[in-house]
Amino acid sequence: MHAGFSSLCEMLKEPLRTDGGVKTDSSILLVYHPDRELDFREQLLDSFLPQLEANKNKYRIIDLGGFLFTDFDEQTIAELCEDEFDDYRWLCQGLASRVEQSLTKRVAQLAAEVPGGTVILYSTVSLYPLVRFGELMRDLRDVGCRIAIAFPGEERGGKLHFMNQPDGGNYLAVKLMM
């Protein structure tokens, strides 16, 4: 995992490309096996972030572990509770849509604070199965910074699996195997 973070550090030293023939989303998927979630967090928080600070890299970080509790107001939660009694399937779809929209907005806000820098999302497993990170990245393709997303999963047969489930995202991101 250390080698993956070293590679990420080197990638972040390079300035963002604003020109070129193929439009990518300037995102980086940090792919690691779900069993290594705690190792990933420890390496990220205890070693990698201090290294970014020492190198004076511009970044923001989002811990998605409490995202649902900090980003929704009481009215939204009340509406979701009403939806649950009406139709549970509708609740799940509505919640997923609201979480994706809210997360997109939050990442865009942080990206505006660090133009040319990096926004790092971790504890992504906390939003499983609500968020489709491919959709999130597509919506954020034009932000002026990199977005690094912790991706507990693996690549099998050329396809990504998030939390051991097939992931349908058409990612234009760099996949960095941790």
N, C-alpha and C positions, 0 to 999 in steps of 0.2 A: 504494500500500500504506500510505503514511503516513496518508492520510485514514481508512482502515479502522481503524488503531490509535488514531487520535484519537477516532473514534466509539466504539470499545471502552472507552477511558478514560472517556468521558462516561457510558456505560452502567454502568460499575462504580461511579460516584459515587452512583448511585441505590440506596437500600436495597432489599433483597430484599422482595418482596411475599409475605406469608404468608396473605393472604386473597384472595378473588376467586372467581368462578364456575367458571372453567376451570382445571384443574390442569395446569400446565406443568412442565417438569423443570428450570427455571432454568439451562439450558445455552445456550451460545453456540457455534455452529459458525463458525470462522474460515475461510471458503472462499477458496481462492486456486488459481491454475493450478499444476499440479505442476512446471512448468518454473521456477517462482519459489520453490522450496523454500529455497534458500540465502538469497535476499533476505528471505524471511519470517523465517527464524531470526536473521539479522543484525538486522533491525528489532526483533524481539521481545527479543533478549538485550541489544543495545547501546543501544536507545533506550526501548523500552516499559517494561521492568522497572525501570530507574532512575527513570522517571517515576512508576511505582507506588510505589516506595520514597519518593520525594520527597513524594508525596501521602499517605503513611502508610496506603496501602491494605493490608489483610491479604490475603496470597496465599501459595500454595505452588505449586511448579512441578515437573513430572515430565518428564524427558527419556527418552522411550521407546526411544532408540537402543540402550541396553544393558539394557533391561528383562528380556529373556529370560535374560540371563546373571547378573543380580543377584537375581532373584526366585525362581529355581528352585534347589532344593538338589540334591545329588549323587544322592540316591535317585530323585527325580523324573526327572532326566535319564537315569538308568539304566533306569527303567521305559519311558521314551519310546524309548530305543534298542532295547529288547526288542520293543516294539510295532512298530517299523519293520521288523524282520525277519519278524514275524508277518503284518502287513498294513499296507502303506504308507498306504492310504486311511484305515484306522482310526487310524493315527498322526496324520495331519493333523487329523482330527476331534477326537481326544483332546487334541492340543496346543492347538487353537483353544479348546476348552472350558476347559482349564486356564489358558490365558493370560487369557481373558475373566474367569474367576472371580478370578484373582490380581490383575488390574488393578482390578476392581471393589472388591476388599477394600482395595487400596492407596489408591485415590482416596477411599474412604469414611474411611479412617484420617486422611488429610491434611485432608479436609473437616472432620472433628471438631476439628482443630487450629486452624481459621480460621472459626469460625461467622460467617455473614454475609459472609465474604470470597470468595475465588476460588481454585479449583484450575485450573492451566493445564497442558494436555498438549500437548507438541510432539514432533517426530520420529515422528509417527504412521505415516508411511510405513514405518518399521522393522517394524511389526507387520502389514503388509499381506501376505497376505490373511487372516491369522488372526483379527483382531478385527473384529467388527461393531459399530461405534460406536453405532448405534441401540439395540442390545441393552444395551450398557454404560450408556447414558444412561437407558434405561427402568429398569434395576436401581438406578440412583442418583437416581431422581426425587425421593425424599424427604430427601435430604441437605440440611443447612441452609446451603448456600453455592452459588455459581455454579460451573459447570464450563465452562471455555473449551477447546475442542478444535480443534487445527490440523487442517484438512480439505483436503489437497491434491486438488483436483478441480474440478468445475464443476457448474452447474445447466443441464440441457438439457431443454426441454419440461416444466418443472415438476418434474423428477426429478433427484436428486443422483447424481453419478458420482464415486466415490472412485478416484483413480489411473486415470481414464479407463474404469473399469468400472462398470456400473450398480450402484447401491447400494440395497438393498431396505429400508433403515431407514425407519420411520415416525417422523420426527423432530418432536418438539414444541419443538425448540430455536429460538432466534433465529438466523437465517442472516445473517452479516455478510460481505458480499463484499469481499474485500481487493484 
